[in-house]
């Protein structure tokens, strides 16, 4: 967003054109006209998707989700132990958060959200369910605001494609991970046209690998056992 008032219309046009073109030499992002559901902001050739509002929270808790996505299977495959420290980044309603919390009774789960409504809901649900190992954190556009060198496994479930600042966020996650910490991305498979999800909300392995490699991560597990999602585990270099 432009934070100054243009006085001359010609100057305004020039500045807006320069801003949207994304041709600044120090920028890692480019900008083009947004397509449906997109932001117009591109990272390594991929347009970031618009963030789903928390008004869609009911969809996250839909009764058919387990059948469609098999979250139980995903959780059973997590590379964790009873004392692991997990960060669920973009936790939403806590669909994964509170299920994972029972798997790490001597550990903890950070539930990270950027939307105030989601943060408040997570706090309410935590008080209701009373797990003693869930910590709700308000994240930001550039960072999940996690403690440094503290996380064994960070997960993003159908979240990464919506990050407005993927480079900055990945760098912040690297700082939060322990030396052998890992990052798990569950993303709807772009390679499969039968997956009934909007294109900008799906990702290919090729694109994910490109972005992870650019930020100091390497793939250690490509689990293609999920019904409609990739299960991609990365470790920082």
C-alpha positions in Angstrom: 0.0 0.0 0.0 1.3 3.4 -0.9 1.8 5.4 2.3 2.1 8.9 0.8 -0.2 11.2 -1.1 0.6 11.9 -4.7 0.2 15.5 -5.8 0.6 15.3 -9.6 -1.4 12.7 -11.5 1.4 11.9 -13.9 3.7 11.3 -10.9 1.1 9.1 -9.3 0.8 6.9 -12.4 4.5 6.5 -12.6 4.9 5.6 -9.0 2.0 3.1 -9.0 3.3 1.5 -12.1 6.8 1.1 -10.6 5.3 -0.3 -7.4 3.1 -2.9 -9.1 5.7 -3.9 -11.6 7.9 -5.4 -8.8 11.1 -4.5 -10.7 12.9 -3.1 -7.7 16.4 -4.5 -7.8 16.3 -5.5 -4.1 12.9 -7.2 -4.3 12.5 -11.0 -4.3 8.9 -10.6 -5.3 7.3 -9.6 -8.5 3.8 -8.0 -9.1 1.3 -8.5 -11.8 -2.4 -8.2 -12.3 -4.0 -10.6 -9.9 -6.0 -13.5 -11.2 -9.1 -14.8 -9.5 -8.3 -15.6 -5.9 -4.8 -14.3 -6.1 -2.9 -11.4 -4.6 -1.0 -10.4 -7.7 2.2 -11.0 -5.8 4.6 -13.7 -7.2 7.4 -15.6 -5.5 9.7 -17.7 -7.7 7.0 -17.8 -10.4 4.1 -18.7 -8.1 1.2 -16.3 -7.3 0.4 -16.2 -3.6 -3.3 -17.0 -2.9 -5.6 -14.8 -0.9 -5.9 -15.8 2.7 -9.1 -17.6 3.7 -11.0 -15.6 6.2 -11.8 -17.1 9.6 -15.4 -16.7 8.5 -14.8 -20.1 6.7 -13.9 -21.8 10.0 -16.8 -24.2 9.7 -15.2 -25.7 6.6 -12.1 -26.6 8.6 -14.3 -28.5 11.0 -16.6 -30.1 8.5 -17.8 -33.6 9.3 -16.4 -35.0 6.0 -12.8 -33.7 6.5 -11.4 -36.9 8.0 -12.8 -39.0 5.1 -11.6 -36.6 2.5 -8.1 -35.8 3.9 -7.4 -38.5 6.5 -5.9 -36.2 9.1 -5.5 -39.2 11.5 -3.1 -40.8 9.0 -1.1 -37.7 8.6 -0.7 -37.3 12.4 0.3 -41.0 12.8 3.1 -40.3 10.3 4.5 -37.2 12.0 8.2 -37.5 12.9 7.6 -36.8 16.6 8.1 -38.3 20.1 6.2 -37.9 23.3 8.3 -34.9 24.3 8.5 -33.1 20.9 7.8 -29.4 20.6 5.5 -28.7 17.7 4.5 -25.5 16.0 1.2 -25.6 14.1 1.5 -22.5 11.9 -1.8 -21.3 10.6 -3.6 -23.4 13.1 -7.1 -22.2 12.2 -9.6 -23.8 14.5 -7.0 -26.1 15.9 -8.2 -29.1 14.0 -4.6 -30.5 13.9 -3.4 -28.7 17.0 -5.5 -30.4 19.6 -5.2 -33.9 18.0 -1.4 -33.5 18.0 -1.3 -32.3 21.6 -2.4 -35.8 22.8 0.6 -37.3 21.0 3.2 -35.2 22.8 2.1 -35.4 26.5 5.6 -34.4 27.7 6.0 -31.8 24.9 4.1 -28.9 23.7 2.3 -27.5 20.7 2.4 -23.8 19.7 -0.8 -22.9 17.9 0.1 -19.9 15.7 -2.5 -17.7 14.0 -2.4 -14.3 12.4 -6.1 -13.5 12.5 -7.5 -12.2 15.8 -10.7 -14.2 15.5 -8.7 -17.4 15.1 -6.4 -16.5 18.0 -9.4 -15.9 20.2 -11.1 -19.1 19.1 -8.0 -21.1 19.8 -7.7 -19.6 23.3 -11.4 -20.4 23.9 -11.1 -24.0 22.7 -7.9 -24.5 24.7 -9.7 -23.4 27.8 -12.6 -25.7 27.0 -10.5 -28.8 26.2 -7.9 -28.0 28.9 -4.8 -29.5 27.3 -1.8 -28.5 29.5 0.6 -28.4 26.5 -1.0 -26.0 24.0 0.3 -22.4 23.7 -1.6 -20.0 21.5 0.6 -17.4 19.7 -0.3 -14.4 17.6 1.9 -14.6 14.5 2.7 -11.9 11.9 3.0 -11.6 8.2 6.8 -12.0 8.3 7.3 -14.3 11.3 5.3 -16.9 13.4 6.9 -15.2 16.4 8.2 -18.5 17.8 11.1 -18.8 20.3 14.5 -19.3 18.6 16.0 -22.8 18.4 13.0 -24.3 20.2 10.9 -26.3 17.7 11.4 -29.9 16.7 8.7 -29.9 14.0 6.8 -27.0 12.4 3.8 -27.9 10.3 1.7 -25.9 7.9 -1.5 -27.7 6.7 -2.8 -26.1 3.5 -1.3 -22.8 4.7 2.0 -22.2 2.9 0.4 -21.2 -0.4 -1.4 -18.3 1.4 1.7 -16.7 3.0 2.1 -13.1 1.8 5.8 -13.2 2.7 7.0 -16.8 2.1 10.7 -16.0 2.1 10.6 -14.0 5.3 8.4 -16.6 7.0 10.6 -19.5 6.0 13.7 -17.7 7.3 11.9 -17.1 10.6 10.9 -20.7 10.8 14.5 -21.8 10.2 15.5 -19.7 13.2 12.8 -21.2 15.4 13.8 -24.8 14.5 16.3 -26.8 16.5 19.5 -27.9 14.6 17.8 -31.1 13.4 14.3 -29.6 13.4 12.0 -30.3 10.5 9.2 -28.5 8.6 6.2 -30.4 7.3 4.0 -29.0 4.5 0.6 -30.6 3.7 -0.6 -29.1 0.4 -3.3 -30.1 -2.0 -1.7 -31.8 -5.1 -1.5 -29.4 -8.0 -0.4 -32.4 -10.2 -3.9 -33.9 -9.8 -6.6 -32.2 -11.7 -9.2 -34.3 -9.9 -8.4 -32.6 -6.5 -11.5 -30.3 -6.1 -9.6 -27.3 -4.9 -9.0 -23.9 -6.5 -5.7 -23.9 -8.5 -3.9 -21.2 -6.4 -4.7 -23.3 -3.3 -2.8 -26.3 -4.6 1.0 -26.8 -5.0 3.2 -29.1 -7.0 6.2 -30.9 -5.5 8.5 -29.1 -8.0 7.3 -25.7 -6.9 7.5 -26.5 -3.2 11.0 -27.9 -3.6 12.1 -24.7 -5.5 11.0 -22.5 -2.7 12.3 -24.6 0.1 15.7 -25.0 -1.5 15.9 -21.2 -2.0 15.5 -20.8 1.7 17.9 -23.4 3.1 15.7 -26.5 3.4 16.1 -29.9 1.7 13.5 -32.6 1.2 13.9 -35.7 3.5 10.5 -37.3 3.0 8.0 -37.3 0.2 5.1 -39.2 1.6 2.5 -39.7 -1.2 0.1 -41.7 1.0 -2.5 -39.0 1.6 -5.8 -39.0 -0.4 -5.5 -35.5 -1.9 -2.4 -33.8 -0.3 1.3 -34.0 -0.5 3.1 -34.9 2.8 6.5 -33.2 2.4 9.0 -33.1 5.2 12.0 -30.8 5.0 15.1 -30.3 7.2 17.1 -27.1 7.3 20.6 -27.3 5.7 
